[in-house]
Structures are given as C-alpha cells and as structure tokens.
Amino acid sequence: MIPAVGGHGGYGGGKRFISAEQLRMELSHIRDEKALIINLVDIVDFNGSFLTRIRDVVGANPIVLVVTKVDLLPRGTNFAAVGDWIVEFLIRKKLNVISVHLTSSKSMVGIPGVASYLRQQRQGRDIYVLGSANVGKSAFVSAMLKELSKRDLAATAALRRLPIQSAMPGTTLGPIEIKAFSSGGSMFDTPGIHVHHRMAAVISPSDLTLLAPRRQLRGYLVAPSIFARTQQTSFDALESAIVVSGDEAPNTNCQVSSTTGMELPMLSDVAGGATEDEINLSGMSVLWGGFVRLDVIKVPPYVGFRFYGPTAIPKETIPIPEADIFYKEELGKKLTPPTSAEGWPGLESQHTLNLKFDSWNRPACDIAISGFGWMTIECGYTEHMEDLEAQNMGIDKTVQVIVHVPRSVEIFVRPSLPVGTRGSEWYEFRELDETELEARPRVYPH
C-alpha cells in the first residue's frame, strides 16, 4: 500500500506520508496501462486543487475532469457559464481532457451523468480516480458506486465493502482496488495528493475544519462607505450587505450576510456630494481572519472586493497604517483562525499585484488563495463610470493591491469565475469556429 502524501502543518508528518513526487513515481505504472482517468477538482479551490502535472502520472490515457462540490456555488449560478470558464482554463493550461462534469456527491447532482458516460467510455479499462487531498474523492467514489449499483450487482457488493478511511481527513491509505464492474475491470481510489502550496499545509490540525465552507457560498462584500448611505433604501430589495470602510462607516466590522450575484446598492443623489474617501477604498486593509490580509494601495472609485470562502471566518477593515498593530493585538481573538497566536509565524509572504479593468461591466479578475477561497474585484457604479469614460475624463482603470499570506501559500490571479446571478449577466461566451468546437471537451453542467 502507498501511504498518503504528506505536506506540512495541518497535514501532519511521519512515516505515513510521502512527497507528491514520490507518489508520482509510485503510480507511474499507469502511464503504461490502458486506463480511463478521472481527475477530481474542487470548484471552491479550483486553482489550488488542480493537478498541473497529472500527465506525468497518467501519460496519454484519456482524462475525464470531474469538478466537485458545485452545490456550494452561490444561488443563481449559471452552470453552463461555469463549465465554459473551466474549458477556457483547460485550453490556457493546454491540458487535453475528453469531458468536463459538474457534480456534487452530497446532492448527487451530475453523478448519474458521470456514471452513464463512464459506461460508454470505459470499454473494459480500469478507472483511476485521482485528485489532491480533500477534493471529495472518497465521497465521489461512494456516490458513483451508489449510482452504478442501480444496474450492476458488482457495484452493489463493492459499496458494502468500501474500506474504512483514514482518521485524518483527506488521507486514503494507499490505492484501493474496487471491483465495481461485472464485465471486468476495477475502479482505483488513489491517495489524495497533499499540495504544499495550499492553506491546509501550513495551519494547525485544530483549524482544518474551519477551512471547509459549511453551507452554500455567499459573496461578502467590502465596499466604499458611500454605499452605506444608500443601504437603508436598497438593502432589502437587493439582498446585498456590505462591509463598509471609511469615515462614514458605522464600524469596520459590520455584520456581513450577503447573497452573491447582486450588484452593489445603486447610488442615489448623495453620490454627487461624496468625498474621495467615501467613494474609494485606497488606503484600506482587509483582514480575512488571521490567514489573509489585503492592502488596497490604489483602486478606482466605486470599486469593491467580494470574498468567497469559509463562512465562519470574519473580515475586518482598517486603515493600512494601523493594520500591523491591529493584526498583532487581535490575532487569535477577532482575527481567527488561527485559534491561537502561539507558534503562528504570521503572514510572511507578500505579493504586489498590478491589475486592470477591461470593462466596468465585468469584474477585473479574481485573486484566489490556494486552499482557502477567492476575492472578486468589481465595480458597483458601472453606469457612472461608463459616462465618465465616454466624456474622456481619464478614469484610471488600474488596481494595485498587496496580498499577505502565510509562507508557501500560493495566490492565483485569474479571469473571474462567473458565480451568482450577476455572473450569468456579465459572462460572455467566446465565439468559436467549427474546428475549435470539435476540439473542445464536452461539458456536462448537471
């Protein structure tokens, strides 16, 4: 048996763990077999859980990309748009897959479609299920066996004999052969790869459970304080709540309970007399628990940041000059996790990002934190900004931020993932010719 792949921090250590490179060597025999590969990716941590070197393991064998936990995406999400966004990502990464499936093992969304597709494509080959730790591989295998058992008694028997998982989350102990097909061939549940650049690799085991979203994601918005002045008239109608910052904010840790996909509250006549500080977040720092700090160095007016990730982790806004002292004093208190400041090394990595809006109608981009969540940069007063641009007012579309994270945790700048009602409105499907259409993998949204 191959032990689960070890990392750092919350993943623990010891003889049970090997490096990702060792795992690739142990499973390299797959390259010489005729197999069908299921590669699982967590939609909530898409970049962090994506295995960039999977071809090193599987060779030229066909890959079916299964995206898990789509039931956690915000209400109103257009899954066709999400599927298209994923295909565009695969094209940029030059990873050839034969199909993309959006699934939830918990609600069984998409699982019947995957089972039906595998029956058609397997052709007697073994199936290997690969993915990074905590993408939901064991839950997916169980859901697949439930679905396959409707037509195959071998899957029914395999479901009853599913092995006990490791006590540590995300650590299947070795590749497990599951005889799921009466016609021959097996399904293999392989060890989860513990990727060193994800947040789980650097935090305490006691904080691991706080990283998982506990319910459907909602966008938590940090916006200029001008929007607080219209909140009373627009909040109920738009179901959009704000963490506001600036002099007009009632406090910097307002209760946030927001449904994503909605635009920022529309501005009323008060915008005409607003000060620069009231319409601009420049100079503010946003602390996402004790794990992430976002310093807004420069940003256009009326632009906010929408946070998607673990629902139990608070956000605090504070002027940048006060952020260092605030972090030191409140770590393990207001800023949790970590639940204790003892032994926590702090946010040792800093990433300066220079970004830009292409259009006020679409988010500038996402900043994704590996193993944690992402922030979307969006404009909440698009009509006004477009009017100013039409008048050649010279509006600067650039955004400069500094992202602080624990050492070794990676960040990714990516085109915004189109989630929520608003995402389905701004997302644009690229026009394709016949050759491009034929080359693209088919997407099964549900």
N, C-alpha and C positions, 0 to 999 in steps of 0.2 A: 504493500500500500504506500501511496505517496502522501506525506503529511501536507497539511495546508500551508500555504505560502506565508511566511512571516513578514512583518514590517517593523514598525516602531510604535511607541506609545500604546494606544488602546488595543493594538493587535497582539500585544504581548511578545513573548520570545521563548527561547528554549529549544529543545531538540525536536519539538513537533513542527517547527517552522523552517521553511527553506526559502531561498530568494526566488523572485519571479524568473530570473534567468535559469535557475536550476529546474524550475517547473517546465520551462520551455524544452529543456534537454530531456526531461523525463517523458514528456508527451510527444517528442519529436517523431515517434514511430507513426503518428497519424499521417504525416506527410507521404508515407509510402503505402498507405491503405486507401481503398476506395470507400470513402465515408461521406456522410452528409453532416455539415457543421451547423449547429445552432449557436449563434453568438448573442448573448443577452446584454442589453444596455439599459441602465436606469434612466428614465426620462427626466427625473428630478436632478440627477447628477450626470447629465449626458456626456459632457466632455471628460469629467473625472473618471467615469466608469468605462469609457470607450477604450478598447484594447487596440492600440495603434499598431502593434507588431503581431497581430494574430496570424498573418500569413507565414511568419517564421515557424509557427507550430503546425498549421494545417496544410501548408503547401497550396496546391492548386484545387483542392477539394472545394466544392460549392458551399457558399455560406448563406444561411438564412438569418437575417438580422431580426431579432425579436426585442422590441422595446417594451420594457415592463413598467408597471405602476402608473399607467395612463389615467387611472381613476383618480389620481391625486391632482391632475391638472385642473386649473380653475374652471368654474362653471361658465358655460358658453363657449368653450374652446372648440374651434373647427378642426377636427382630426385630419381632414384632408389637407389642410394647410400645414399642420404639424408633420404629416407624412412627407409632404413635398419639401419642407425645410430639412428633414433628415436626409432625403435623397440628394439635395443640393450639397449638404455637408459631406456625404459619401463621395460625391463627384470631386469636390475640392481635395479630399484626402486620397483620391484615386484608389479607393477600396471597392472592388467589384463584388457585389452580392446579387443573389438571384431574386430575392424578395425582401420586403420590409413589412413587419406585422406589429401593430399597436395592440398591447394586451394588458390585462390585469388578472393576475392569478387569484386575487381575492374575490373579485366580482365575476370572474370567468369571461370578461369581455375579450374578444379576439381569440380565445383559446380554441373554440370549435373550428375556426378558420385555419389556425396553425395545424391542428390535427388532420384536417382534411387535406391541406397542402402537403403535409409530410407523407400521407398515404400515397399521393400521386407521385411524389418526387423520390421516395426512398429507394425503390427498386431493389430491395433486398440488402441495401447497405446498412452498416451500423450508423447510429446517430450519436454524435458527441455534443454535449451541452457545455459551452464554455462561457465564462464571464468573470468579471472582477468580484471581489467579496461584497456581499450584501446587496447584490442586484436582484436577488429573489430567485436564485437558481433552484433551490430545493422546493420552494413554493410552486415554481413553474413546472418542475418535473411531476410533482404531486397532482397539479391541475391537469397536466397533459394525460397522465395515467387515468384520471377520472373520466376524461373525455374519450380516450381510446378504449376504455373498458366497456363503453356502450356497444362496441362492435367486435371486440376481441377479448376472449376469455383469458389470454395470456396477460394482458394488461390488468385485468381484474385480480389475478393471482399476484402479480407484481406489486400492485397497490397495497395488498395486505402485508407484503413482506418488505415494504420500504424500510431501509435501515435507519437506526437512530442517529440523529445528527449530533455533531459535537456540541458540548455545553457552551462553548464560546461562539458568539454569533459570527456567521459568515465563514465557518471552518468545516466544510465537509471533509472528512478524514480519508483522503485518497479517492481515485476514480472508482465509482461504484457501477458495476455492470447490472443493468436491469433488463431482464428478458421480457420485453413488452409486446413482442410480435409473434403470433402463432406461425407465421410464414417463415420465421427465422430472422436472425439478426438481433442486435441488442441496442439499448439506449445506455449511454455512459454519462453519469453525472460526475463532472470533474471538479477538482478543488478550486475554490474561489481564489483568484489572484489578488493579494493584498498590495495595492499600488501605493508606493511610498509617498506620492505627492497629494494624497487625499487627507482631509482633515482627521479622519479616524486614526491615521497612522501616528499622530503627534499628541493626541489628547489622552487623558486618563480613562481607563476602562469604565470607571463610575459615571463618566459623562457621555459614553457612547450612545445610550438610549435617547439622549436629548437631541441627537443629530437627525433622527428619523421624523419626518412630518407625521403628525398624529391624525390629521384629517385633510380634506381637500384644500389645496393651496389657495391662499388669497393674497392679493398684492398689497403690501404695506407701504404706504407712500410717504416719502419725505419731500415736502414741497415748500416754496417760499411762503412767508407769513401772509401775503396778500390774500391767499385763498382762504385763510381763516376768517376774513372779514365778510366773505360771502357764504360761509359754511352753513349758517343758520337757515338760509333760504334754499340751498341746493343739496344739502347733505342727505336728507331723507329721500329726495327724488332720485339722486344718483347712486345711493348706497355706497358712497365713497368717503372714507375717513382719511384724515391726514395727520401725519406728524409734522407740525409746523415749526419753523425756526425763524429767529429774528426778533426784533423788539416787540412786535405785536402778538407774538405767540403767548398764550396764557401760561405755558410752561414748556420745557423742552422734552418732556416725556409723556406727551398726551396719550390717552388710551387710543390704540390703533385697532380697528376692527373693520377691515375693508374688503369689499368684493372686488376682485380684479376685473380688468377689461373695461372699466369705466374711464372716461376722460376725467381730468382734474375738474373740479367745480368751475362752471363758467363765471367769468368776472363780470361784475356789474359796473356802475358808473364810478365806484370808488377807485378803480384802477387808474383813472385819469390823474388823480392827485397822489398816487403812491410814490414813495421814495424808492431809491435804488435798493436799499437794504430790504425793503418789503417785497420786491419782485425778483430778488436774486439770492441764490444760496452760496455764492462765493464767500469763502472765509469760514465756512461751517464744517464741522467734523461730525460724522455719523458713526456711532459705535454700535456694532451688531453683537450684543453680548460682549464677552471678552475675547472673541475669536477674530473679529474683523473690524478694522477702522477705515473709514473712507473720508479722506480730506478733500473737500471741494475747493480747488485752487482758483479755477476760472470756469464759469458756466454762463450761457446766455440767459437772459431774463425769462421768467415763467417756466423754467425747466425744473423737473423733479426727478427723484430716483425711486423706483418701485422695487421693493425687496420681496423675493420669493425664497422660501426655505423653511427650516424648522419653526413651527408655530409657537413654541414655548420660549423662544429666545427673544428678549426685548431689544428695542432700538433706542438709543439716546442721542440727542443732538446737542452740540455745544460748540462755541467758537473755537477755532483751531488753536489759538494761543493757550487756551485753558485745558485742552484735551489730554496732554501728558499727565498733568496733576490729577485730573478727574479720573483717568484710567487707573493710576496708581492707588488712589484712595478708594475707588468703588469696585475694583476687581474682586470678584467673589461675593459682592453684595448686590448693587444694582446691575453690575456687569457680570452676569452669569449665563452659561458656563464660561470658564471653569467654576465649579462649585467651591473651590478653594484656591486662593492665590499662592499657597505654599508649594514651592517647587515649579511653579509655572514660569517658563522662560520669557514669556511676553511675545509681542509681535515684532519679531526680529527681521522680517523681510519687508522691504518697501518697494513698490512698483509704481513708477510715474508713467501715467498713460496720457497721451495726447490724441484726442478723439474728435470727431466732427459729425454734425448732422448733414445728411444729404438732402433731406426734406423735413419740414416741420411736421408733416402729417404722419411720419413714421418715426419710431424710436431711433436714436443714433446707433445704439448697439446694446448688447448685454455684457456685463462683466461677471463671469462665472467663477465661483470659488470652488476648487476641487473638493468634492465630498461634503459640500455644505449647502450651497444654493446660488442664486444669482441676483443681480441688480439690473434693472432696465432703465435706461436714460431716455426720458420722454418729455415732450413739450406739452403744456396744458392750456396754451392760449394760441392755438395754431392760426386762427383767422387773423389775429392782430399781428403776429409775426410775419405772415404772408403779405399783409398790407404794407408793413414797413419795408419788406424786401422789394415789393413792387414799386415803392416810392424811392428806391435806391438810397435807403437810409444807412446802408453799410453795416447791417447787423452781422456781428461775428458769430459764426456757427460752431466755433471750436469749444471743446470741453477739455479741461485739464484736471485730473484727479490724481491723488496718491493713495494707493491701496496698501494697507498694512495687514499682514497675515503672519502666522507662525512660520518659522523657518521650514523650508522644504515643501510647504503647501503651495501648489501652483494656482495661478489665475489664468483665465482664458477670455480674450475679447472675441466676440462672435456676433454675427448678424442676430438680431433679436428673435427669440423663439416666439411664434405668434400664439399667445395664450389668451383666454378670455374672449369676451365679446369684441372688445376693441381690437384684439389681434386679428380676428377674422375680417375686420374692416380695413385695416391698413396693409395686410399681407398681399403681395402681388405674385401671381404665378408667372414664371418666365415663359415666354413664347418659345416653342420648340419646333424644329423641323422633323421630318419623318425619321431621319437617321437617329436623331437624339432620342426620340420617343421609343424607338425599338431598342436602343441600348440601355434605357433606364430600367432599373428593377421595378417590378410591380409593387404597389403599396396596397396593403390591406388595412384600411383605417379601423375596422371593427371586425 
